[in-house]
């Protein structure tokens, strides 16, 4: 009997609280109007999905979100009322993700998000005091004269320089990149950069593996390349000779044909008129005008009359 009485008491208490919350539960249109006021368009607020009791006299109404890109999201409008009040009041309106909602990836710090090439003109990276790729370049000793000599004469003015880890990471990245020995152009090249006259060597330990290309015709001009890298603009290579696609015809030599060329001997001029010499071979072919006039047997005297 005691248990039955306790159950009836709890039932009456739940019914009483439900009756008091009926004001908030029935204020569906009030909650919808509040969501439509916040949304860009009234059509972005869909069907009513139900209510959720946050606390006493505090209930949230949920509406489907119909905006593009917000699959699985819903509008949440929280209503409240004062004790013994019969009027619902809007507390807040939120757009919250539901089950299966499309969410952005988890937040990552900039040091983990940043990728090579992301820094553009005008961008500035935050200072990292504990960067493992760097180490102190020179630690002041407190002696003004010694510190002045180290900074001014020995050029140790850089606060930090590459650490062994920083050099190893850079060398690994360069060697396995597009200017290392495994690049497509390096595999197809006939000679390596180590024997090219356009290679500018580096100082220090990195100079044992890398150099800088100074050939304007090379695709790697001004870039750090490994000594076993290569390209088609090597200073000591040349293209292989190839026949033309439209070759000239080979010359035809007729060794049986004889071409007769006449040679004329030059005759020195003399005081007496030269007598033309006609060979017997050319006598038949000599023209009539070319033969000398016949001489008369006797020449008449000047005072003898001509017959």
C-alpha positions in Angstrom: 0.0 0.0 0.0 2.9 2.4 0.8 4.5 1.7 -2.6 1.2 2.3 -4.5 0.7 5.5 -2.7 4.3 6.7 -3.6 3.7 5.8 -7.2 0.5 7.8 -7.3 2.3 10.8 -5.8 5.0 10.7 -8.4 2.4 10.4 -11.1 0.6 13.4 -9.8 3.9 15.4 -9.6 4.8 14.5 -13.3 1.3 15.5 -14.4 1.6 18.8 -12.6 4.9 19.6 -14.2 3.6 18.6 -17.6 0.7 20.9 -17.1 2.9 23.8 -16.2 5.2 23.1 -19.2 2.2 22.9 -21.6 2.6 26.7 -22.1 6.1 26.3 -23.5 5.4 23.1 -25.4 2.5 24.6 -27.2 4.4 27.8 -28.3 5.5 26.2 -31.6 4.6 29.1 -33.8 6.3 31.6 -31.4 9.5 29.5 -31.7 9.2 29.2 -35.5 8.8 33.0 -35.9 11.9 33.5 -33.8 13.9 31.1 -36.0 12.6 32.7 -39.3 13.7 36.1 -38.0 17.2 34.9 -37.5 17.4 32.9 -40.8 18.2 34.6 -44.1 14.9 33.4 -45.5 11.8 32.0 -43.9 12.1 29.0 -46.2 15.3 28.0 -44.4 13.2 26.9 -41.4 11.6 23.5 -42.1 9.3 21.2 -40.2 9.0 21.0 -36.4 11.1 18.1 -35.1 10.0 18.2 -31.4 10.9 19.6 -28.1 13.5 19.0 -25.4 13.2 19.9 -21.8 16.4 21.7 -20.7 15.2 22.4 -17.1 12.1 23.5 -15.2 10.2 26.1 -17.2 12.9 25.9 -20.0 12.2 24.0 -23.2 13.9 24.0 -26.6 12.0 23.6 -29.9 13.8 22.1 -32.9 13.1 22.8 -36.6 14.7 21.2 -39.6 17.3 23.4 -41.5 16.7 23.5 -45.3 19.7 25.7 -46.3 22.2 24.2 -48.7 25.3 22.8 -47.2 23.7 22.3 -43.7 22.6 18.7 -44.0 21.7 17.3 -40.6 21.6 20.7 -38.9 18.5 22.1 -37.1 17.3 25.3 -35.7 17.0 25.3 -31.9 14.8 27.9 -30.2 14.8 27.9 -26.4 11.7 29.2 -24.6 11.2 30.0 -20.9 8.5 31.3 -18.6 8.5 32.8 -15.1 7.0 30.8 -12.2 3.2 30.7 -12.4 3.5 32.5 -15.8 1.3 31.8 -18.7 3.4 33.5 -21.4 6.5 32.0 -23.2 9.6 34.1 -23.8 12.3 33.5 -26.4 15.7 33.0 -24.7 18.0 32.2 -27.7 18.0 30.9 -31.3 20.8 28.7 -32.5 21.7 26.6 -35.5 23.1 23.4 -34.1 24.4 20.1 -35.7 22.4 16.9 -35.3 23.2 13.3 -36.0 25.0 12.8 -39.3 25.5 16.6 -39.7 28.2 17.8 -42.1 30.9 19.4 -39.8 34.1 21.2 -40.4 37.4 19.4 -39.5 38.7 19.7 -36.0 40.6 22.8 -35.3 44.4 22.6 -35.7 47.0 25.2 -34.7 48.6 27.2 -37.5 51.9 25.4 -37.1 50.1 22.1 -38.0 47.8 23.6 -40.7 50.4 25.6 -42.6 51.8 24.0 -45.7 54.7 25.0 -48.0 53.6 27.7 -50.4 50.8 29.0 -48.2 52.7 32.2 -47.2 52.0 34.9 -49.7 53.0 38.5 -50.2 52.4 40.5 -47.1 51.8 37.4 -44.9 53.8 37.2 -41.6 54.4 34.1 -39.6 54.3 34.2 -35.8 57.6 34.1 -34.0 58.5 30.6 -32.6 61.0 30.9 -29.8 61.3 27.1 -29.5 61.7 26.2 -33.2 63.7 22.9 -33.2 65.1 23.8 -36.7 67.1 26.7 -35.2 69.8 27.2 -32.6 71.5 30.3 -31.2 73.9 31.8 -33.6 76.0 33.5 -30.9 75.5 33.9 -27.2 76.8 37.1 -25.8 79.5 36.6 -23.2 79.1 40.0 -21.5 82.6 41.1 -22.6 81.9 44.1 -24.8 85.2 43.8 -26.7 84.8 40.2 -27.4 81.1 40.5 -28.4 81.9 43.4 -30.7 84.6 41.4 -32.5 82.3 38.4 -32.8 79.4 40.4 -34.2 81.1 43.0 -36.4 84.2 41.2 -37.6 83.2 37.6 -37.6 79.6 38.4 -38.9 77.9 36.5 -36.1 75.0 39.0 -36.0 72.3 36.4 -36.6 70.5 35.6 -33.4 69.8 32.0 -34.6 71.1 29.7 -37.3 70.2 26.3 -38.6 70.4 23.5 -36.1 71.6 20.0 -37.2 67.9 19.0 -37.3 67.1 22.0 -39.5 69.9 21.2 -41.9 68.9 17.5 -42.1 65.3 18.3 -42.7 66.2 20.8 -45.5 68.6 18.4 -47.2 66.0 15.6 -47.1 63.3 17.8 -48.5 65.5 19.2 -51.3 67.0 15.8 -52.2 63.6 14.1 -52.5 61.9 17.1 -54.2 61.6 18.1 -57.9 65.3 19.1 -58.1 66.8 15.9 -56.8 68.1 12.9 -58.7 64.7 11.2 -58.9 63.0 14.0 -60.8 61.7 13.3 -64.3 64.1 15.7 -66.0 67.1 14.4 -64.0 66.4 10.8 -65.0 66.2 11.8 -68.7 69.3 14.0 -68.7 72.6 12.8 -70.1 74.9 14.4 -67.4 74.6 15.5 -63.8 74.8 19.0 -62.4 78.0 18.2 -60.6 79.9 18.4 -63.9 78.0 21.5 -65.3 79.8 24.8 -65.6 76.7 26.7 -64.6 76.6 25.2 -61.1 77.4 27.6 -58.2 78.6 25.6 -55.2 77.4 26.2 -51.6 79.5 26.6 -48.6 79.4 24.4 -45.5 78.1 20.8 -45.2 75.2 21.5 -47.6 77.7 22.2 -50.4 78.8 18.6 -50.4 75.4 17.6 -51.8 73.8 20.8 -53.3 74.5 23.8 -55.5 72.6 26.6 -57.2 71.8 26.6 -60.9 72.9 29.7 -62.8 71.8 28.8 -66.3 69.0 31.0 -67.7 68.0 28.3 -70.2 67.5 25.7 -67.5 64.1 25.2 -65.8 66.0 25.2 -62.5 67.7 28.6 -62.9 68.2 30.2 -59.5 67.1 27.1 -57.7 69.0 24.8 -55.3 69.7 21.5 -57.1 71.5 18.3 -56.0 74.8 17.5 -57.5 73.3 14.4 -59.1 70.4 16.3 -60.6 70.4 17.1 -64.3 68.6 18.7 -67.2 68.9 19.2 -70.9 70.7 22.6 -70.6 74.0 21.0 -69.3 77.1 23.0 -70.4 79.0 20.0 -71.8 76.2 18.1 -73.6 75.1 18.4 -77.2 72.2 17.1 -79.3 72.9 14.0 -81.4 73.1 14.7 -85.2 70.1 13.5 -87.1 69.2 13.3 -90.7 66.8 15.9 -92.0 63.2 15.0 -92.6 63.6 16.4 -96.1 67.1 15.3 -97.2 68.7 16.5 -100.5 69.1 14.0 -103.3 72.6 12.6 -103.7 74.6 14.1 -106.6 74.9 12.0 -109.8 78.4 11.8 -111.2 78.9 10.5 -114.8 82.5 9.4 -115.0 82.1 8.3 -118.7 81.3 11.8 -120.1 84.3 13.9 -121.2 84.0 17.6 -121.5 86.5 19.2 -123.9 87.8 22.6 -122.9 89.9 24.6 -125.4 92.9 26.4 -124.0 94.2 29.6 -125.8 97.9 30.4 -125.4 98.6 34.1 -125.0 101.1 35.5 -127.6 103.3 38.4 -126.7 103.0 41.4 -129.1 105.9 42.1 -131.5 106.9 45.1 -133.7 106.2 43.2 -136.9 102.7 42.1 -137.6 102.1 38.6 -136.6 101.1 36.1 -139.1 98.1 34.0 -138.2 98.9 30.4 -137.9 96.1 28.0 -138.8 96.6 24.4 -138.2 95.7 21.8 -140.7 93.0 20.6 -138.5 91.3 24.0 -138.4 92.0 24.9 -142.0 88.8 23.3 -143.3 86.8 25.1 -140.6 88.4 28.5 -140.9 86.1 31.1 -142.5 86.9 32.6 -145.8 87.3 36.1 -144.5 89.9 34.9 -142.1 92.3 33.8 -144.9 95.0 36.3 -146.0 94.7 38.1 -149.4 97.0 36.7 -152.1 100.0 38.9 -153.0 100.4 40.1 -156.6 103.4 38.9 -158.6 104.6 42.4 -159.4 103.9 45.8 -158.1 103.6 48.6 -160.7 105.8 51.5 -160.4 104.4 54.8 -159.4 104.9 56.5 -162.8 103.7 53.6 -164.9 100.1 53.8 -166.0 97.7 51.2 -164.8 96.1 49.0 -167.4 
